[in-house]
Amino acid sequence: MAAKSMNSKRGSLLLQLLISIAIIAWLSSILINKYFLKPSLNQKEVKTLQEDGIDATGYNSLVNTSQEKIHKATERMSSKAQEIDAMLK
């Protein structure tokens, strides 16, 4: 009889452990999505970024589209500087 109750305790301990791990994994996935994958911007900021052609749906897209915008602006500035240099010569 003692062996049977010991196996029952082990089984319930395993079940409690599995439930605890499942809850921790579920909470972790919520936190990761909330804090690391989506930028915390209010609607006004999102609207302003979208008007400027910047995708604010996630950090990667926010960074990538911002880098593209900066690269294009740098290219325009450099071509304008070359035009001015050509005019001065």
C-alpha positions in Angstrom: 0.0 0.0 0.0 2.8 2.4 0.8 4.4 1.8 -2.7 1.1 2.7 -4.3 0.8 6.0 -2.5 4.4 6.8 -3.2 3.8 6.3 -7.0 0.7 8.5 -6.7 2.7 11.3 -5.1 5.4 11.1 -7.8 2.7 11.2 -10.5 1.1 14.3 -9.0 4.4 16.0 -8.5 5.3 15.3 -12.2 1.9 16.7 -13.2 2.3 19.8 -11.1 5.8 20.3 -12.6 4.5 20.0 -16.2 1.7 22.4 -15.5 4.1 24.9 -13.9 6.4 24.7 -16.9 3.5 25.2 -19.3 2.4 28.3 -17.5 5.9 29.7 -17.4 6.3 29.0 -21.2 2.9 30.7 -22.0 3.8 33.8 -19.9 7.2 34.0 -21.5 5.7 33.9 -25.0 3.4 36.7 -24.1 6.2 38.8 -22.7 8.5 38.2 -25.6 5.8 39.3 -28.1 4.8 42.3 -26.1 8.2 43.7 -25.1 10.7 42.5 -27.7 9.0 41.9 -31.0 6.6 44.9 -31.3 7.6 48.4 -30.7 5.6 50.2 -28.0 4.5 53.2 -30.0 1.3 55.1 -29.6 -1.1 55.7 -32.5 0.1 59.2 -33.2 3.8 58.0 -33.5 2.7 55.1 -35.8 0.7 57.5 -38.0 3.6 59.9 -38.3 6.0 57.1 -39.2 3.6 55.7 -41.7 3.2 59.1 -43.3 7.0 59.2 -43.7 7.0 55.8 -45.3 8.4 53.9 -42.3 7.0 50.5 -41.4 6.4 50.3 -37.6 4.9 46.9 -37.3 8.0 45.4 -35.7 11.5 46.4 -34.6 13.2 44.8 -37.6 10.9 46.5 -40.1 11.2 49.8 -38.2 15.0 49.6 -38.3 15.2 48.4 -41.9 12.9 51.0 -43.4 14.6 53.7 -41.4 18.0 52.6 -42.7 16.6 52.6 -46.2 15.3 56.2 -45.8 18.6 57.4 -44.4 20.5 55.7 -47.2 18.3 57.3 -49.8 18.6 60.7 -48.1 22.4 60.3 -48.0 22.5 59.5 -51.7 20.4 62.5 -52.6 22.7 64.8 -50.5 25.8 63.4 -52.1 24.4 63.9 -55.6 23.4 67.4 -54.7 26.9 68.1 -53.4 28.4 66.8 -56.6 26.0 69.0 -58.6 27.1 72.1 -56.6 30.8 71.1 -57.0 30.3 70.8 -60.8 28.6 74.3 -60.9 31.5 75.9 -59.0 34.1 74.5 -61.4 
